Amino acid sequence: MAKISPLMVLPPLIFLAFVGLAGVSMMRDDPDSLPSIFIGRAAPVLPEQRLADLPGLSREDLTTGEITVINFWASWCPPCRAEHPYLHELRERGVRLYGVNFKDQQGQALRYLEDEGNPFLGLGFDPAGRSAIDWGVTAPPETFIIGGDGTVLFKFVGPLVGSDMEQRFEPELAKALAATGGA
């Protein structure tokens, strides 16, 4: 009887493991979602550094009893530019909107806000991206809905545009605002 080399068995086993993982992943309720470990927990620390002389943001801004939206963005990010008109719309609707500019140059960020308008009540500046890491942000833009007690209620990955925003972000924001009687 011929001996089978373990190396001959290894590729089919790796393939079967991959198929099994893919199958389990497809059985999730929403295979496209990226759940945040922070949902239901206190929001992580915000950057202490401000963007020039613009108002900053602090932990106290997240614990006012009102719903707050935190948007991580950068001036060099095309999807951030695409969602910027919607951020202005949120502010016009009375939503408490704060921003964290990260992995950016202060001058470029300020020029962007000067050109496109500043929809944020306050801004944190995170040039090294350390706070973004604490928040689990992988790439801009990412947006968080924060409860009045500073608890993370929802995380939206990607630009706030189109049907994805309408079908996922807007209902979560409406639910949060309705629960607190906000905007």
Secondary structure as GFF3:
##gff-version 3
##sequence-region A 1 183
A	DSSP	alpha_helix	6	26	.	.	.	ID=ss1
A	DSSP	three_ten_helix	59	62	.	.	.	ID=ss2
A	DSSP	beta_strand	68	73	.	.	.	ID=ss3
A	DSSP	alpha_helix	78	92	.	.	.	ID=ss4
A	DSSP	beta_strand	96	102	.	.	.	ID=ss5
A	DSSP	alpha_helix	106	116	.	.	.	ID=ss6
A	DSSP	beta_strand	123	126	.	.	.	ID=ss7
A	DSSP	alpha_helix	130	135	.	.	.	ID=ss8
A	DSSP	beta_strand	142	146	.	.	.	ID=ss9
A	DSSP	beta_strand	152	157	.	.	.	ID=ss10
A	DSSP	alpha_helix	162	164	.	.	.	ID=ss11
A	DSSP	pi_helix	165	169	.	.	.	ID=ss12
A	DSSP	alpha_helix	170	180	.	.	.	ID=ss13
###
